Amino acid sequence: MTSKNMETSQNIDLKGDIEKLLGLTKVNVLVQHISEAYLVKGKKSIESRSMDADPEILNSTLARFEDEFRKHLPSLLEDVVNLYMNIFTEEQIHKVLSFYESSTGLAFMDGSNRLESELQVVTQNWAEKAGQIAFSEAVSQIDKEHKNA
């Protein structure tokens, strides 16, 4: 095998390891969520520029846009893999991957999954309380300003 073929083979192996790491750390899910946000943004942009469009044609256009947009997700994931390759050394990637595949790493990820679920509840409860308090305080301040005026 030539050195160029070995390098290509090593890159393929490294890319596979990075893809595995993205899956274990859920970075791939994060990237998908980000792409979904941009999809929604793109559809809203099309809708806002198409106020006078025939609704049936607009809906067809939006559906096709969504289909075409989703076809490009693999290229985004490939770009993310390339970012990892540019930022981290092969040794670093292997060490991090080894950690996540170890019993400690698996326990950490299990705890992280539980933490994520519980964090959503804690954050939601906090947001409701903070929103109620902030609204009450805002109304109180406005009331005081109008009484003093």
C-alpha positions as CSV (number, residue, x, y, z in Angstrom):
1,M,0.0,0.0,0.0
2,T,1.4,3.4,-0.9
3,S,1.8,6.1,1.7
4,K,-1.0,8.1,0.0
5,N,-3.3,5.1,0.2
6,M,-2.4,4.6,3.9
7,E,-3.1,8.2,4.6
8,T,-6.5,8.0,2.9
9,S,-7.2,4.8,4.8
10,Q,-6.2,6.4,8.1
11,N,-8.4,9.4,7.3
12,I,-11.3,7.2,6.6
13,D,-10.7,5.4,10.0
14,L,-10.3,8.7,11.8
15,K,-13.5,10.1,10.2
16,G,-15.3,6.9,11.3
17,D,-13.9,7.4,14.9
18,I,-15.0,11.0,14.8
19,E,-18.5,10.0,13.6
20,K,-18.7,7.5,16.4
21,L,-17.6,10.2,18.9
22,L,-20.2,12.6,17.5
23,G,-22.8,9.9,18.2
24,L,-21.6,9.1,21.7
25,T,-21.5,12.8,22.7
26,K,-24.7,13.6,20.8
27,V,-23.0,16.3,18.8
28,N,-24.7,14.8,15.8
29,V,-28.1,15.4,17.4
30,L,-27.1,19.0,18.2
31,V,-26.1,19.5,14.6
32,Q,-29.4,18.1,13.4
33,H,-31.3,20.5,15.8
34,I,-29.3,23.4,14.5
35,S,-30.0,22.4,10.9
36,E,-33.7,22.2,11.7
37,A,-33.6,25.7,13.1
38,Y,-32.1,26.9,9.9
39,L,-34.7,25.0,7.9
40,V,-37.5,26.8,9.8
41,K,-35.7,30.1,9.3
42,G,-35.4,29.4,5.6
43,K,-39.1,28.4,5.3
44,K,-40.1,31.6,7.1
45,S,-38.0,33.6,4.8
46,I,-39.6,32.1,1.8
47,E,-43.1,32.7,3.3
48,S,-42.3,36.3,4.2
49,R,-41.2,37.0,0.6
50,S,-44.2,35.2,-0.9
51,M,-47.2,37.0,0.7
52,D,-49.0,37.2,-2.6
53,A,-48.2,33.7,-3.7
54,D,-50.9,31.1,-4.4
55,P,-51.2,29.1,-1.2
56,E,-51.1,25.7,-3.0
57,I,-47.9,26.7,-4.9
58,L,-46.3,28.1,-1.8
59,N,-47.0,24.9,0.2
60,S,-45.6,22.8,-2.6
61,T,-42.5,25.0,-2.8
62,L,-42.0,24.8,1.0
63,A,-42.4,21.1,1.0
64,R,-39.8,20.7,-1.9
65,F,-37.5,23.2,-0.2
66,E,-37.6,21.1,3.0
67,D,-36.9,17.9,1.0
68,E,-34.0,19.5,-0.8
69,F,-32.6,21.2,2.3
70,R,-32.6,17.9,4.2
71,K,-30.6,16.3,1.4
72,H,-27.7,18.5,2.4
73,L,-27.5,17.4,6.1
74,P,-24.8,14.8,5.3
75,S,-22.5,17.5,3.9
76,L,-23.0,19.5,7.2
77,L,-22.1,16.5,9.2
78,E,-19.0,16.0,7.0
79,D,-18.0,19.6,7.6
80,V,-18.3,19.0,11.4
81,V,-16.1,15.9,11.1
82,N,-13.6,18.0,9.2
83,L,-13.7,20.6,11.9
84,Y,-12.8,17.9,14.5
85,M,-9.9,16.8,12.3
86,N,-8.6,20.3,12.0
87,I,-8.9,21.1,15.7
88,F,-7.9,17.9,17.4
89,T,-5.1,15.5,16.8
90,E,-5.8,11.9,16.0
91,E,-4.4,10.9,19.4
92,Q,-6.7,13.3,21.2
93,I,-9.7,11.9,19.3
94,H,-8.7,8.4,20.1
95,K,-8.2,9.2,23.8
96,V,-11.6,10.9,24.1
97,L,-13.3,8.1,22.2
98,S,-11.6,5.6,24.5
99,F,-13.0,7.5,27.5
100,Y,-16.5,7.6,26.2
101,E,-16.4,3.9,25.4
102,S,-15.0,3.0,28.8
103,S,-17.2,2.0,31.8
104,T,-16.6,5.5,33.3
105,G,-17.4,7.2,30.0
106,L,-20.6,5.2,29.6
107,A,-21.7,5.9,33.2
108,F,-20.9,9.6,32.5
109,M,-23.1,9.6,29.4
110,D,-25.9,7.8,31.2
111,G,-25.7,10.4,34.0
112,S,-25.6,13.2,31.3
113,N,-28.8,11.7,29.8
114,R,-30.5,11.8,33.1
115,L,-29.2,15.2,33.8
116,E,-30.5,16.5,30.5
117,S,-34.0,15.2,31.2
118,E,-34.0,16.6,34.7
119,L,-32.4,19.8,33.6
120,Q,-35.3,20.4,31.2
121,V,-37.8,20.1,34.1
122,V,-35.7,22.3,36.4
123,T,-35.3,24.9,33.6
124,Q,-39.0,24.9,32.7
125,N,-40.0,25.3,36.4
126,W,-37.4,28.1,36.8
127,A,-38.6,29.9,33.6
128,E,-42.3,29.8,34.8
129,K,-41.4,31.2,38.3
130,A,-38.9,33.8,36.9
131,G,-41.5,34.8,34.3
132,Q,-44.2,35.2,36.9
133,I,-41.9,37.2,39.2
134,A,-40.5,39.3,36.4
135,F,-44.1,40.1,35.2
136,S,-45.3,41.0,38.6
137,E,-42.3,43.2,39.3
138,A,-42.6,44.9,35.9
139,V,-46.3,45.6,36.5
140,S,-45.5,46.9,40.0
141,Q,-42.8,49.3,38.6
142,I,-45.1,50.6,35.9
143,D,-47.9,51.1,38.5
144,K,-45.5,53.1,40.7
145,E,-44.3,55.2,37.7
146,H,-47.9,56.0,36.7
147,K,-48.9,56.9,40.3
148,N,-45.9,59.2,40.6
149,A,-46.6,60.9,37.3
